[in-house]
């Protein structure tokens, strides 16, 4: 759906991880692994989580083909559950367009708090989300809040206020506007630092 090349956000995230010497990273909503493979080639330890068993089978095969099993592991996981990591054990969390999936704001708060729980003090949470400037915003069937169903997919569109309302326990390091794809999708790149 999104191609095979790593996303702009993965490239930018990698630069931030390297700059901050972060190597123990989790990726939430890894999908077919276009960003996982890129990050795994450049990081010491990446754990890629996704809900789709089929998607993870594809990613596992890519990991095998690229000889990356020493740097990437996968885990089938429902993001609505508590993350399967110890408190203060992860350097950074990365997710591309996971936050703008069919989550209510309360579910996003829970997810954000779980990420904060597993991050080490000063750890980073980098995520992207489609924003309210996107051409699909307010199209399709309204599902409450800023959620709209388009072609069977529910998308949660983010405003800057939404980002600010998810800052509990974090300090904002960066909010950047970017575009992806030929449509194009209009997104925010968000980098937050866990407050000690």
Residue pairs with C-beta under 8 A, 6 or more apart in sequence:
2 31
2 34
2 180
2 181
3 34
4 34
5 34
6 34
6 35
6 37
6 38
6 39
7 34
7 35
7 96
7 128
7 180
8 178
8 180
8 189
9 35
9 96
9 126
9 128
9 178
9 180
9 187
9 189
10 34
10 35
10 38
10 39
10 94
10 96
11 38
12 176
12 189
13 39
13 94
13 126
13 191
14 38
14 39
14 42
14 43
16 22
16 124
16 126
16 191
17 23
17 25
17 39
17 43
17 91
17 92
17 124
18 42
20 92
20 124
22 91
22 92
22 123
22 124
23 43
23 44
23 45
23 91
24 44
24 45
24 89
24 90
24 91
24 92
25 39
25 43
25 45
25 46
25 47
25 90
25 91
25 92
25 93
25 94
26 46
26 47
26 48
26 49
26 83
26 85
26 90
26 92
26 93
26 94
26 118
27 35
27 36
27 39
27 46
27 47
27 48
27 49
27 93
27 94
27 95
28 49
28 79
28 93
28 94
28 95
28 98
28 115
29 49
29 50
29 51
29 79
29 95
29 96
29 97
29 98
29 101
30 36
30 48
30 49
30 50
30 55
30 56
30 59
30 74
31 50
31 52
31 55
31 59
32 55
32 58
32 59
32 62
33 48
33 55
33 58
33 59
33 62
33 63
35 94
35 96
36 46
36 48
36 59
36 62
36 63
36 72
36 74
37 59
37 62
37 63
37 66
37 68
37 72
39 46
39 94
40 46
40 48
40 63
40 66
40 68
40 71
40 72
41 66
41 68
41 71
43 71
44 71
45 71
46 71
46 72
46 73
47 72
47 73
47 74
47 75
48 56
48 59
48 72
48 73
48 74
48 75
49 74
49 75
49 76
49 77
49 79
50 56
50 59
50 74
50 76
50 77
51 76
51 77
51 78
51 79
52 76
53 76
56 74
56 75
56 76
59 74
60 74
62 68
63 69
63 72
63 74
75 84
77 83
77 84
79 98
79 103
79 111
80 107
80 110
80 111
82 114
83 114
83 115
83 117
83 118
85 118
86 118
87 117
87 118
88 117
88 118
88 119
88 120
88 121
89 118
89 120
90 118
90 119
90 120
90 123
91 119
91 120
91 123
91 124
92 119
92 123
92 124
92 125
92 126
93 115
93 118
93 119
93 123
93 124
93 125
93 126
93 127
94 126
94 127
95 126
95 127
95 128
96 127
96 128
97 128
97 129
97 130
97 187
98 127
99 108
99 111
99 127
99 128
99 129
99 156
99 158
100 128
100 129
100 130
100 155
100 156
100 157
100 158
100 187
101 154
101 155
101 156
102 143
102 147
102 153
102 154
102 155
102 156
103 111
103 156
104 144
104 145
104 147
104 156
105 145
105 162
105 165
108 156
108 166
109 166
109 168
112 125
112 166
112 168
112 170
113 168
113 169
115 125
116 125
116 169
116 170
116 194
119 125
119 194
120 194
121 194
121 196
122 193
122 194
122 196
123 193
123 194
124 173
124 191
124 192
124 193
124 194
125 170
125 190
125 191
125 192
125 193
125 194
126 189
126 190
126 191
126 192
127 190
128 187
128 188
128 189
128 190
129 156
129 157
129 158
129 162
129 163
129 187
129 188
129 190
130 136
130 137
130 155
130 156
130 157
130 158
130 185
130 186
130 187
131 137
131 157
131 158
131 159
131 177
131 186
131 187
131 188
132 146
132 157
132 158
132 159
133 177
133 186
134 157
134 185
134 186
134 187
135 183
135 186
136 148
136 150
136 155
136 157
136 185
137 146
137 148
137 157
138 148
139 148
139 150
140 148
140 149
140 150
140 151
141 148
141 149
141 150
142 148
143 149
143 154
145 156
146 156
146 157
146 158
146 159
146 162
147 154
147 155
147 156
147 157
148 154
148 155
148 157
149 155
158 188
160 175
160 188
163 172
163 175
163 188
163 190
164 172
167 192
169 194
169 195
170 192
170 193
170 194
170 195
171 192
171 193
171 195
172 190
172 191
172 192
173 191
173 192
173 193
174 189
174 190
174 191
175 188
175 189
175 190
175 191
176 188
176 189
177 186
177 187
177 188
177 189
178 186
178 187
178 188
178 189
179 185
179 186
179 187
180 187
